[in-house]
Amino acid sequence: MRALKKRNLGNKVVWVKDGEQALDYLFARGEYGDRSIRNKPKVVLLDLKMPKVDGL
């Protein structure tokens, strides 16, 4: 986050704590159910060893 701010990247960044929450965000379900599924992220950065559901 610091590196993005340092480069003045003004894009909206959504940070999630685990793979399950990432999938909920991508598919607009659970706590992200009110998000429009049409508004897809441009880039997804993920950790291959995320808790709950891994990045593979």
N, CA, C and O atoms as a MOPAC input file, in Angstrom:
PM7 MOZYME 1SCF
protein

 N      0.82600 1    -1.17400 1     0.00000 1
 C      0.00000 1     0.00000 1     0.00000 1
 C      0.88100 1     1.25300 1     0.00000 1
 O      0.60100 1     2.22300 1    -0.70300 1
 N      1.94100 1     1.21300 1     0.79500 1
 C      2.84200 1     2.37500 1     0.82900 1
 C      3.47800 1     2.61900 1    -0.52700 1
 O      3.60200 1     3.76500 1    -0.95900 1
 N      3.88300 1     1.54800 1    -1.20300 1
 C      4.51600 1     1.70200 1    -2.51600 1
 C      3.53700 1     2.30700 1    -3.51900 1
 O      3.93700 1     3.14600 1    -4.32600 1
 N      2.28000 1     1.90900 1    -3.49000 1
 C      1.28800 1     2.47200 1    -4.40100 1
 C      1.05600 1     3.94600 1    -4.10700 1
 O      0.98800 1     4.76500 1    -5.02300 1
 N      0.93600 1     4.27900 1    -2.83000 1
 C      0.72900 1     5.68200 1    -2.45500 1
 C      1.94600 1     6.53200 1    -2.81000 1
 O      1.80900 1     7.68700 1    -3.21500 1
 N      3.12700 1     5.95600 1    -2.65600 1
 C      4.36300 1     6.68600 1    -2.97200 1
 C      4.40700 1     7.06400 1    -4.45100 1
 O      4.95300 1     8.10800 1    -4.80700 1
 N      3.84400 1     6.23300 1    -5.30300 1
 C      3.81100 1     6.48000 1    -6.74600 1
 C      2.55800 1     7.24900 1    -7.18000 1
 O      2.30800 1     7.42000 1    -8.37300 1
 N      1.77800 1     7.71000 1    -6.20000 1
 C      0.56400 1     8.50000 1    -6.46200 1
 C     -0.44100 1     7.78200 1    -7.36000 1
 O     -1.04800 1     8.39300 1    -8.24000 1
 N     -0.60700 1     6.49900 1    -7.13100 1
 C     -1.61400 1     5.74600 1    -7.86600 1
 C     -2.95000 1     5.93400 1    -7.15300 1
 O     -3.13900 1     5.47100 1    -6.02800 1
 N     -3.85900 1     6.61000 1    -7.81500 1
 C     -5.12600 1     6.97700 1    -7.19000 1
 C     -6.22500 1     5.95500 1    -7.36300 1
 O     -7.37700 1     6.23200 1    -7.02900 1
 N     -5.90600 1     4.78900 1    -7.87200 1
 C     -6.92600 1     3.77100 1    -8.07400 1
 C     -7.44400 1     3.26500 1    -6.73300 1
 O     -6.73100 1     3.26700 1    -5.73000 1
 N     -8.69500 1     2.83500 1    -6.74000 1
 C     -9.27700 1     2.24200 1    -5.53000 1
 C     -8.61100 1     0.88500 1    -5.28500 1
 O     -8.49200 1     0.07200 1    -6.20100 1
 N     -8.18600 1     0.65300 1    -4.06100 1
 C     -7.56400 1    -0.61000 1    -3.68200 1
 C     -8.42700 1    -1.26400 1    -2.62200 1
 O     -8.76900 1    -0.64000 1    -1.61700 1
 N     -8.77900 1    -2.51700 1    -2.84400 1
 C     -9.55100 1    -3.29100 1    -1.86800 1
 C     -8.61700 1    -4.35700 1    -1.31700 1
 O     -8.05700 1    -5.15000 1    -2.07300 1
 N     -8.44900 1    -4.37500 1     0.00000 1
 C     -7.58200 1    -5.34600 1     0.66100 1
 C     -8.45300 1    -6.31800 1     1.43500 1
 O     -9.33200 1    -5.89800 1     2.18600 1
 N     -8.22200 1    -7.60500 1     1.26400 1
 C     -8.95700 1    -8.63500 1     2.00600 1
 C     -7.95800 1    -9.49900 1     2.75400 1
 O     -6.78700 1    -9.56800 1     2.38300 1
 N     -8.42300 1   -10.15900 1     3.80900 1
 C     -7.49600 1   -10.87200 1     4.69100 1
 C     -7.25600 1   -12.33000 1     4.31800 1
 O     -6.27300 1   -12.92000 1     4.76700 1
 N     -8.13300 1   -12.92900 1     3.50400 1
 C     -7.93800 1   -14.33900 1     3.16000 1
 C     -8.58200 1   -14.65700 1     1.80900 1
 O     -9.27300 1   -13.82400 1     1.22200 1
 N     -8.34500 1   -15.86100 1     1.33600 1
 C     -8.84300 1   -16.27400 1     0.03500 1
 C    -10.35000 1   -16.34400 1    -0.05100 1
 O    -10.92800 1   -16.05100 1    -1.09800 1
 N    -10.98900 1   -16.72700 1     1.02700 1
 C    -12.45400 1   -16.79500 1     1.04200 1
 C    -13.05700 1   -15.40800 1     0.83800 1
 O    -14.00500 1   -15.23900 1     0.07100 1
 N    -12.50300 1   -14.42900 1     1.52400 1
 C    -12.97800 1   -13.05800 1     1.38900 1
 C    -12.68000 1   -12.52600 1    -0.02100 1
 O    -13.48000 1   -11.76700 1    -0.57000 1
 N    -11.56100 1   -12.90700 1    -0.60300 1
 C    -11.22300 1   -12.49500 1    -1.97100 1
 C    -12.24600 1   -13.03300 1    -2.96500 1
 O    -12.68800 1   -12.30900 1    -3.85700 1
 N    -12.62000 1   -14.29200 1    -2.81400 1
 C    -13.62300 1   -14.88000 1    -3.69900 1
 C    -14.98300 1   -14.21000 1    -3.51200 1
 O    -15.70400 1   -13.97800 1    -4.48200 1
 N    -15.32800 1   -13.90300 1    -2.26800 1
 C    -16.57800 1   -13.18600 1    -2.01100 1
 C    -16.58200 1   -11.84100 1    -2.71800 1
 O    -17.59800 1   -11.44600 1    -3.29100 1
 N    -15.47300 1   -11.14000 1    -2.68600 1
 C    -15.38700 1    -9.85300 1    -3.37000 1
 C    -15.50700 1   -10.02900 1    -4.88700 1
 O    -16.27500 1    -9.31600 1    -5.53400 1
 N    -14.76100 1   -10.96400 1    -5.44800 1
 C    -14.76600 1   -11.15600 1    -6.90100 1
 C    -16.13700 1   -11.55400 1    -7.42500 1
 O    -16.53300 1   -11.12200 1    -8.50700 1
 N    -16.86500 1   -12.37300 1    -6.67400 1
 C    -18.17000 1   -12.85500 1    -7.12700 1
 C    -19.34100 1   -12.11500 1    -6.48400 1
 O    -20.48900 1   -12.54300 1    -6.61200 1
 N    -19.05800 1   -10.99900 1    -5.79000 1
 C    -20.07500 1   -10.13200 1    -5.17800 1
 C    -21.06000 1   -10.92900 1    -4.33100 1
 O    -22.26800 1   -10.90400 1    -4.56700 1
 N    -20.52300 1   -11.62900 1    -3.34900 1
 C    -21.38300 1   -12.39700 1    -2.44500 1
 C    -20.96900 1   -12.12000 1    -1.00300 1
 O    -19.93300 1   -11.50100 1    -0.76300 1
 N    -21.76100 1   -12.56800 1    -0.05800 1
 C    -21.45100 1   -12.34300 1     1.35900 1
 C    -21.46600 1   -10.87000 1     1.69700 1
 O    -22.39600 1   -10.15900 1     1.31700 1
 N    -20.45200 1   -10.39500 1     2.40500 1
 C    -20.40100 1    -8.98900 1     2.80900 1
 C    -20.23800 1    -8.03900 1     1.63000 1
 O    -20.44100 1    -6.83400 1     1.77600 1
 N    -19.87300 1    -8.56500 1     0.46500 1
 C    -19.72900 1    -7.75200 1    -0.74700 1
 C    -20.91300 1    -7.94100 1    -1.69100 1
 O    -20.82000 1    -7.59500 1    -2.86900 1
 N    -22.00500 1    -8.47600 1    -1.20000 1
 C    -23.18500 1    -8.74400 1    -2.01400 1
 C    -23.80000 1    -7.51200 1    -2.64400 1
 O    -24.48500 1    -7.61500 1    -3.66200 1
 N    -23.56900 1    -6.34600 1    -2.05800 1
 C    -24.13700 1    -5.11600 1    -2.61200 1
 C    -23.26800 1    -4.51400 1    -3.72200 1
 O    -23.66300 1    -3.53600 1    -4.35600 1
 N    -22.08500 1    -5.09400 1    -3.95800 1
 C    -21.18700 1    -4.61200 1    -5.00500 1
 C    -21.70200 1    -5.07800 1    -6.36300 1
 O    -22.16100 1    -6.21200 1    -6.50000 1
 N    -21.62600 1    -4.20300 1    -7.36800 1
 C    -22.04800 1    -4.56800 1    -8.71100 1
 C    -21.05400 1    -5.55200 1    -9.31900 1
 O    -19.85500 1    -5.27600 1    -9.36700 1
 N    -21.54100 1    -6.68500 1    -9.77700 1
 C    -20.69000 1    -7.70200 1   -10.38900 1
 C    -20.10000 1    -7.18700 1   -11.70700 1
 O    -19.08200 1    -7.70400 1   -12.16800 1
 N    -20.71900 1    -6.18600 1   -12.30900 1
 C    -20.22700 1    -5.61100 1   -13.56500 1
 C    -18.95800 1    -4.78400 1   -13.35700 1
 O    -18.18100 1    -4.59200 1   -14.29200 1
 N    -18.75000 1    -4.30000 1   -12.14300 1
 C    -17.58000 1    -3.48300 1   -11.82800 1
 C    -16.42700 1    -4.40500 1   -11.41700 1
 O    -16.13200 1    -4.55800 1   -10.23200 1
 N    -15.79400 1    -5.00300 1   -12.40000 1
 C    -14.74000 1    -5.99900 1   -12.15100 1
 C    -13.40500 1    -5.31500 1   -11.88600 1
 O    -13.13800 1    -4.24400 1   -12.43200 1
 N    -12.55900 1    -5.93100 1   -11.04500 1
 C    -11.23100 1    -5.35900 1   -10.80800 1
 C    -10.36800 1    -5.42500 1   -12.07000 1
 O    -10.48900 1    -6.34600 1   -12.87700 1
 N     -9.50900 1    -4.44100 1   -12.21700 1
 C     -8.58700 1    -4.40900 1   -13.36200 1
 C     -7.38300 1    -5.31800 1   -13.12500 1
 O     -6.86200 1    -5.93100 1   -14.05700 1
 N     -6.94800 1    -5.39800 1   -11.86600 1
 C     -5.78200 1    -6.20100 1   -11.49700 1
 C     -6.07800 1    -6.88900 1   -10.17200 1
 O     -6.69000 1    -6.29700 1    -9.28300 1
 N     -5.64700 1    -8.12700 1   -10.04100 1
 C     -5.77600 1    -8.86700 1    -8.77900 1
 C     -4.38000 1    -9.32500 1    -8.38000 1
 O     -3.72600 1   -10.06200 1    -9.11800 1
 N     -3.93200 1    -8.89200 1    -7.22700 1
 C     -2.66000 1    -9.35100 1    -6.66800 1
 C     -2.99700 1   -10.28200 1    -5.51700 1
 O     -3.79000 1    -9.93000 1    -4.64400 1
 N     -2.41000 1   -11.44800 1    -5.50900 1
 C     -2.72700 1   -12.37000 1    -4.42600 1
 C     -1.51300 1   -13.14900 1    -3.97600 1
 O     -0.51400 1   -13.27200 1    -4.68500 1
 N     -1.63900 1   -13.66000 1    -2.78900 1
 C     -0.59800 1   -14.49000 1    -2.18600 1
 C     -0.97900 1   -15.94300 1    -2.42700 1
 O     -2.11800 1   -16.33000 1    -2.16800 1
 N     -0.05900 1   -16.74600 1    -2.91300 1
 C     -0.37700 1   -18.14600 1    -3.16500 1
 C     -0.65500 1   -18.93800 1    -1.89300 1
 O     -1.27200 1   -20.00200 1    -1.95400 1
 N     -0.21400 1   -18.44200 1    -0.75100 1
 C     -0.40400 1   -19.15100 1     0.51000 1
 C     -1.36800 1   -18.39800 1     1.43000 1
 O     -1.10200 1   -18.25100 1     2.62200 1
 N     -2.49000 1   -17.92000 1     0.87500 1
 C     -3.48200 1   -17.19900 1     1.67900 1
 C     -4.19600 1   -18.16900 1     2.62900 1
 O     -4.33300 1   -19.35300 1     2.32400 1
 N     -4.64500 1   -17.66100 1     3.77500 1
 C     -5.42400 1   -18.49900 1     4.69100 1
 C     -6.76900 1   -18.88400 1     4.07500 1
 O     -7.25000 1   -18.22200 1     3.15500 1
 N     -7.35800 1   -19.93800 1     4.57700 1
 C     -8.67100 1   -20.49100 1     4.21000 1
 C     -8.67800 1   -21.06300 1     2.79900 1
 O     -8.82600 1   -22.27600 1     2.65100 1
 N     -8.52700 1   -20.25100 1     1.75500 1
 C     -8.48400 1   -20.71300 1     0.37600 1
 C     -7.20800 1   -20.15500 1    -0.24400 1
 O     -7.02700 1   -18.93800 1    -0.29600 1
 N     -6.31800 1   -21.03600 1    -0.71500 1
 C     -5.04600 1   -20.53100 1    -1.23100 1
 C     -5.19300 1   -19.94500 1    -2.62300 1
 O     -6.25000 1   -20.08200 1    -3.24000 1
 N     -4.18000 1   -19.31100 1    -3.11800 1
 C     -4.20500 1   -18.62700 1    -4.38800 1
 C     -4.12200 1   -19.52900 1    -5.60900 1
 O     -4.28200 1   -19.06000 1    -6.73500 1
 N     -3.87700 1   -20.80200 1    -5.40400 1
 C     -3.81900 1   -21.71300 1    -6.54000 1
 C     -5.19600 1   -22.08100 1    -6.98500 1
 O     -5.35300 1   -22.84600 1    -7.93700 1

